[in-house]
Amino acid sequence: MNDSKLWQSQHFINHQTSNDKKNQKLKQKSNPKDNKKHFRGDLWDRISLREMLAVKNKKLYQGQSKYQNIQVLEASDIRMFLDEQLQFSSLDERIYHEAFVHVPMALTKSHDNILILGGGDGLALREVLKYSDVKHVDLVDIDSEILKIASQVPEIVALNERSLFDKRVNVYAKDARKFLKKNKKTYDLMIIDFPDPADDFLASLYSLEMFQMVRNHLSKNGMIVCQSNSPFDTPVVYWSIGLTLEKTGFYTESYHTVIPSFGDWGFHLASNKPFPSKLKTVPVPCRTLPKNLASLFHFQSNTLSHQRSAIVNALDNLQLHEIYKREIV
């Protein structure tokens, strides 16, 4: 596993703290009497509040008491559940999709042709279409009903900003493997947004053979980004996806972000060439990414320790779904 983390500044590395020993929710305890500017409590809550304040949620109360800051918000959100599992909440889905899309877009020089596998809700597509140099996008999702919802349910259409109607987009209701077998095109960026590997069929989408098929459609200087589950809740699943990409022949890098609805969520980048030594700034509007994208590539030592347990997920020895079931309990 490539753990060089080219984009981590020396300043960031040298200032790791005892947070490495703290739990997933980063409970930062402090005495409010010591310093009123200190944050207390849950990092996830602060991220959630920041995103809620960024949109037009009604403020019922905002003030400062003798003891603490008080904010009362009235919020409504849109949530999609598939097989009773949450797929997104409109309150914080931009955190996921901005990290998912803009990091690899900042690392690729050409954005002419882009492929999205999964992502039928059109939310990753919304972020891709912010780039004026994107000439063509193929969106492939196996479920025609999801594509119908994304193009016909007014609230979802508003959320994805009518992305499926953009003239640069072709939409296919197809199995990703069948699409790749028949398609001869190559892509500058391939965005893999498959569901969690909860069964053997879904686990096969994260297999050595599947990634090899994807690689055959990658342009010379292209890049792949793959949603890879939680590096905290399902760390062996997370690192196994990265290792499987590496064993396919890719250079790989790993990054993550905190999404209040899901927790710490991770992604892997894969490329036929070594990654550049510097991250470019994101040239399009976004509101949830950190100013220093390199911070997304930092992992706590206890999370990195699970790399040693990672496996290569191949069709003749599918294990990812079994690992997922053990870890998700």
N, C-alpha and C positions, 0 to 999 in steps of 0.2 A: 504494500500500500504506500503510495506516495505521500509522505508526511512532511515534506520540506516546507510547505506553506509559504510559498514565495512572496506572498503579499502581506505577511505579518511584519509590521515595522518592529525594529528592535526595541523601540520605546514601549510598544504594546507587550512584547514578550517579557521584557524586564520588569514589568509592573504587574505580573500576576500576583494575586493575593490569596489569602486563605479561603476565598470563595470556592477554590478547587475542592475544599473539604465540606462545603455546604451542600444542602440538598437541592433537588431539581428546581424548586420554586424560589431559590435564592432569597430566603428569608433574611433580611438585613436588619437585625435587631439593633436598636439604639435607644438611648434615653432621651426623650424629647426635651428634657431640661438641659442636656449637654449642649445641644446645638439645634435650634429650631429649623435650620435649613437641611438637616439630615433627613433622608427618606427612611420611612419605616415600612415594614410589611413586605408585600409581594410585588416583585418586578412585573409579573404578568398583569396585575391589576393596574399598575401605572401605564403599561403599554396599552391596555384596553381603554383606559380613561383618555389617554392622549388621542387615540383614534376616534373615540366617540366625540371628543371636543372638536375634531377636525371636520366633522360633518354637522348638518343642521339638526342636532338633537335638542329638544327643548330643555332649557335650564330652569328648573323649578326653584333652586336656591344656590347661591354661591356666596361664601363668606368665610371669615376667619374668627374662630372663638379664641378664648384665652389659652386653649389647650391644643387646637388642631385646625387644619383647613377643612372646610365642609363644602361638598358639592353634591347636589341632588339633580339627577338628569332623568328625563323621560325618554326612553329609547325603544324603538321597534325595529326588528330585524327580519330578514328573509333567511330561512334555513332550508337547505336541501338535505334530505336523508335518503340513502340508497340501502335497501335491506336493513332498515332501522339504524344505519350508521351515518353520523353527521358527515357531510361532504364539505359544506361551507356555511359560514354565517356572514351575512352582509356587514356585520359590525367590524369584522377584522379580516375578511378574505383578501383585502389589498395587501396586507402584510405578507401573506403567502405568495400571492401572484407577482408582486413587485420584486421580491427576492428571487423567485423562480425564474422570471423572464429577464430582468434588467442586468443581473450579474453576468450571464453568458452573452447578452447583447453587448455589454461593455467590453467583452473580451474578443469579439469577432469583428473582423474588418468589413466583411461583406454580409449584407442582410437581404440579398436578392431573393433567395428562395428559402422558405421556412416550412417545416413540417411539425405539426402538433399531433401526437398520438394520445388519444383520450382527450380530456378537457372539453367535452361536448357542451358544457355550460357557457362557453365563449369568454370566460373571464381571463384566462391566459392570453387568448387571442386579442382581447381588448388592449392588453399591455403591448403586445407585439405591434399592433397597428398604430401605436404612437410614433413609430419611426417612419419618416417620410421616404427613406431609401428602401423600405420593404416593397418588393415588386409583386411577390406572389406567396400565398400561404395555402397549404393543404391542411385541412382539419379532418382527422379521421377518428370517428368514435363508433364503437360497435352498436350502440343503442340509439336507434332512430327516434325513440321517444324523448330521450334527453335533448337531442338536437331540435326536436319539435318544440319542447318547452323553452329552449334557449332562443327560439325565433318567434314564438307565438304568445307566450305568457308575458303580458306587458311589464310586470315588475322585474322579471328576469332580463327582458330586452333592455330595459332602462339600466339595469345593473351592469350588463355587459356592453352597454353603449352601442347597441345595434351592430355588434362586431360581425355577426354572421351575414349581414347584408352588405358588407364592404365589397366593392367590385374586385378587390385583389384576392378574395378568398374563394376557394372551392371547398365544399363540404361533402364528405363521404360517410355514409352509414355503413361501415365495413369493419370486419375483423382486421386488426393492424397487420397480422401476419399475411393474410390474403392480399391486402393492399400492397405490402412491400414485395411480395413475390411477383406480382403482375406489373408493378411500377418500375420504370427504368431511370427515373429522375434522381439527381443528387441534390442535396440540400446544404445550405450554409449553417443552419442551426436546426437541430432536431430536439423537440421538447417532448419528453416522455412523462405523461401525467396519468399513469395507470393506477387503478385502485390498489389498496394494500394487499399483499400476498396471502390472503386468508384461506385459500384452498389450492389444490394442485394446479388447476387451470390458471389462476392468477399468478401463482408462483412461476409458472412456465414463461410468463411475460418478462420475468427478470432472469432468464436463463442465459447461459453462455451462447447457446444457439440463437436466441432472439437478438442478443446484442451484436452477434456477428452479422445477422441479417440487416440490422440497423446500420452497422458500420459500412456495409456495401453500398449504402445510399448517401454516405457522408462525402461532401466535397473535400478537396485536398486540404484546404485550410479551415474546414468546418469544425463544429463543436456540438456535443450532445449534453443536455442537462436532463437528469432523471430525478424525479421525486423519489425519496428513498426511506420514508417513514421517520420515526423519532429516534435520534441517537441516544436519548435517555431512556424512553419506555421500551424500545425494541432495539437495543444497541447491536446485538449480533446480526439481526436482520439488516440494519443500516450498513454496517461495515461489510457484510457479505455481498450486498449489492455493489458496493464499491470495489471489492476484491474481484467479483465476477467481471465487472467492466475492465479491470486491469488485466485479468487473464485473457480477455478477448484481444488484447494487444494495444489498448489505449494508454496514454498518459492520463492520470486522474488527479483531481483535486476535490476536496470535500468542504462543504459549508453548511450553515444552519441559521435559523432565526427563531424567535419566540413568537408564537401565535396563540393568544389567550385561549381560543376555543380548542386548541389541540396540544398546546405545550411547546416544547422544544422540537422543531421539525427540521429535517435535514434533506440535503440534495447532494448529488455528485455530478461533477463535470467530467467529460471525457473528450479527448482529442487525439488525432493521429500525430500531433506535433507537441513539443514541450510548450508549456504555458508561458505567456509573456511575464516579464519580471515586475511589471507595474499594472495596476488596475486603472483604467480610464474612469473619469467621472461619467455619471449617467446623464446623457444630453436631453432627456425628455422629462416632462413633469412627473414627479412621484412624491409621495408624502410620508412614506413609512421607512424608507431605507436610511441607515446611518450615514453620516457624512463620510466616514472612513469605512469603505466597503471591506477593507482588510479585516475588520473586527469580526465579520461573519465567518472567517476561516479559522478562528480560534476555538479550540475545544478544551474543556477541563480535562485534567489528567485522568480522572476516573472514567470519563467517557472514552478517551483514547485507549485505555487499558483493555477494552473489549475487542480491539482489533485482532488480538491474538486468537480469539475464538471464531473469527470469520471463516466461512466456508465458500467454496466455489459452487454455485448453483447451476447444475447441468441437467439436461433432460433425462439422462440415464441414472441420475442420482438426485432427484428433486428433494430438497430438504427445507427450503425457505418457508413453506407454509407450516411445517411442523415446528420450526423454530419460532415463527410468528405466534402460533397458538400457545406455546409455552411462555413466551415473554409477555403477551398481551393480557394474560390472566391477572 
